[in-house]
């Protein structure tokens, strides 16, 4: 049992699936749609591996986003250093060829606390040994350590607050460790 041919949207007769057409289709007249410049091509795009230029004397390196992620080895402010890459809010940098700098912008003030002045006045009236209270000094560290990481023309700065000299030494030690990872 055969089915009659069905018309399509252009008025041409369509044959049911699996049957051979009885007559060849009529040639179409060129219309305005055929005069468009280039119709878009649909389908899966063809992938081409990116080509990297080699600078004389330097090995070819893939872009930083293609570097494999790993565990964070050290964190300095908002900078995280991994084995193959450095993650900053400004973007991802490779560890190879990265320059680090750290600048200590802290200051330590030394002053006589108020209680020592009060005790010196009270004991001065009773004996002259009260003046020894004026030898009491209080040290206060304020400021930050500025850390800069640079690779090529990309730079990121961060400020690490420091409330005592131990925190300054810790931040500088972290920068030195990051330098050893970037060799």
C-alpha positions as CSV (number, residue, x, y, z in Angstrom):
1,X,0.0,0.0,0.0
2,X,1.6,3.3,-1.1
3,X,0.8,6.7,0.3
4,X,0.1,9.6,-2.0
5,X,2.9,12.3,-2.0
6,X,2.5,15.2,0.4
7,X,3.1,18.8,-0.5
8,X,5.8,20.8,1.4
9,X,5.8,24.5,2.3
10,X,6.9,25.5,-1.2
11,X,4.2,23.5,-2.8
12,X,6.5,20.7,-4.1
13,X,5.4,17.1,-3.7
14,X,7.3,15.1,-1.1
15,X,7.7,11.4,-1.4
16,X,7.1,9.2,1.7
17,X,10.2,7.9,3.4
18,X,11.9,5.0,1.7
19,X,10.4,5.6,-1.8
20,X,12.2,6.9,-4.8
21,X,10.9,10.2,-6.3
22,X,9.1,9.6,-9.5
23,X,10.2,12.9,-11.2
24,X,13.2,15.1,-10.5
25,X,12.5,18.3,-8.6
26,X,12.1,21.5,-10.7
27,X,15.1,23.9,-10.6
28,X,14.5,26.8,-8.3
29,X,14.7,30.4,-9.5
30,X,17.3,32.5,-7.7
31,X,15.7,34.8,-5.2
32,X,16.8,37.6,-2.9
33,X,18.0,35.0,-0.2
34,X,20.6,33.7,-2.7
35,X,22.2,37.2,-3.0
36,X,23.2,37.4,0.6
37,X,27.0,37.6,1.2
38,X,27.9,34.6,3.2
39,X,25.5,32.4,5.0
40,X,26.6,31.3,8.6
41,X,28.0,27.9,8.8
42,X,26.6,25.7,11.5
43,X,28.1,22.7,13.2
44,X,30.9,22.0,15.6
45,X,33.8,24.3,15.3
46,X,37.1,22.8,14.3
47,X,39.7,23.0,17.1
48,X,43.2,24.1,16.3
49,X,45.9,23.9,18.9
50,X,47.3,27.4,19.7
51,X,50.7,28.3,18.3
52,X,53.2,29.9,20.7
53,X,56.1,32.0,19.6
54,X,59.5,31.1,21.0
55,X,61.5,34.0,22.2
56,X,65.2,33.5,21.6
57,X,66.8,31.8,24.6
58,X,63.5,31.2,26.5
59,X,61.4,28.0,26.5
60,X,57.9,28.1,25.0
61,X,55.3,28.5,27.8
62,X,51.6,28.0,27.5
63,X,49.3,30.8,28.7
64,X,48.8,31.0,32.4
65,X,45.1,29.9,32.2
66,X,46.3,26.6,30.7
67,X,48.7,25.8,33.6
68,X,47.5,23.0,35.8
69,X,46.1,23.9,39.2
70,X,47.6,22.5,42.3
71,X,47.6,22.9,46.0
72,X,48.4,26.3,47.4
73,X,51.9,26.3,48.7
74,X,52.0,29.8,50.2
75,X,49.6,32.7,50.6
76,X,50.8,36.3,50.8
77,X,47.9,38.7,51.3
78,X,45.5,38.1,48.4
79,X,48.2,36.3,46.3
80,X,48.2,32.5,46.3
81,X,51.2,30.6,45.0
82,X,50.9,27.1,43.6
83,X,53.6,25.0,41.9
84,X,53.0,26.1,38.4
85,X,51.0,29.3,38.7
86,X,50.3,32.4,40.9
87,X,46.7,33.3,41.4
88,X,46.0,37.0,42.0
89,X,42.8,39.1,41.8
90,X,44.3,40.6,38.6
91,X,44.6,37.2,37.0
92,X,46.7,34.1,36.8
93,X,50.5,34.3,36.3
94,X,53.0,31.5,35.6
95,X,55.6,30.9,38.3
96,X,58.5,30.7,35.9
97,X,60.0,34.1,35.2
98,X,58.0,35.9,37.9
99,X,59.7,38.7,39.8
100,X,58.9,39.4,43.5
101,X,59.6,42.5,45.6
102,X,58.7,43.3,49.1
103,X,59.0,46.7,50.8
104,X,58.7,47.1,54.6
105,X,56.5,50.2,55.1
106,X,56.1,49.8,58.9
107,X,57.3,52.1,61.6
108,X,57.8,51.4,65.3
109,X,57.1,54.1,67.8
110,X,58.5,54.0,71.3
111,X,56.9,56.1,74.1
112,X,56.5,56.2,77.8
113,X,53.1,54.9,78.8
114,X,50.7,57.1,80.9
115,X,50.8,54.8,84.0
116,X,54.6,55.1,84.2
117,X,54.4,58.9,84.2
118,X,51.8,58.7,87.1
119,X,53.9,56.3,89.1
120,X,57.0,58.4,88.6
121,X,55.2,61.5,90.0
122,X,53.8,59.7,93.0
123,X,57.1,58.0,93.9
124,X,59.1,61.1,93.3
125,X,57.4,62.7,96.2
126,X,58.4,59.9,98.5
127,X,61.8,59.1,97.2
128,X,63.9,59.8,94.2
129,X,63.6,56.2,93.0
130,X,60.3,57.1,91.3
131,X,62.3,58.5,88.3
132,X,63.1,54.9,87.4
133,X,59.5,54.5,86.2
134,X,60.4,56.9,83.3
135,X,62.6,54.1,81.9
136,X,59.5,52.0,81.0
137,X,59.0,52.2,77.2
138,X,56.1,50.9,75.1
139,X,56.7,49.9,71.5
140,X,54.0,50.0,68.9
141,X,54.4,48.9,65.3
142,X,52.0,50.2,62.6
143,X,52.0,50.0,58.8
144,X,52.2,47.3,56.2
145,X,54.5,45.3,54.0
146,X,54.0,46.0,50.3
147,X,54.4,42.9,48.1
148,X,54.6,43.2,44.3
149,X,54.5,40.3,41.9
150,X,55.4,40.9,38.2
151,X,55.5,38.8,35.1
152,X,56.0,40.5,31.8
153,X,53.9,43.6,31.7
154,X,51.4,42.3,34.3
155,X,51.8,43.5,37.9
156,X,49.9,43.0,41.1
157,X,50.5,44.8,44.4
158,X,49.1,43.8,47.8
159,X,49.5,45.3,51.3
160,X,49.9,43.0,54.2
161,X,49.2,44.7,57.6
162,X,51.8,44.2,60.3
163,X,51.2,44.9,64.0
164,X,54.6,43.7,65.3
165,X,58.0,43.0,63.9
166,X,57.3,39.2,63.9
167,X,54.5,39.7,61.3
168,X,56.9,41.7,59.2
169,X,59.5,38.9,59.3
170,X,56.9,36.3,58.5
171,X,55.7,38.2,55.4
172,X,59.2,38.7,54.2
173,X,60.0,35.0,54.7
174,X,56.8,34.1,52.7
175,X,58.0,36.3,49.8
176,X,61.5,34.6,49.9
177,X,59.8,31.2,49.8
178,X,57.7,32.3,46.8
179,X,60.9,33.5,45.1
180,X,62.4,30.1,45.5
181,X,59.4,28.5,43.8
182,X,59.7,30.9,40.8
183,X,63.3,30.0,39.9
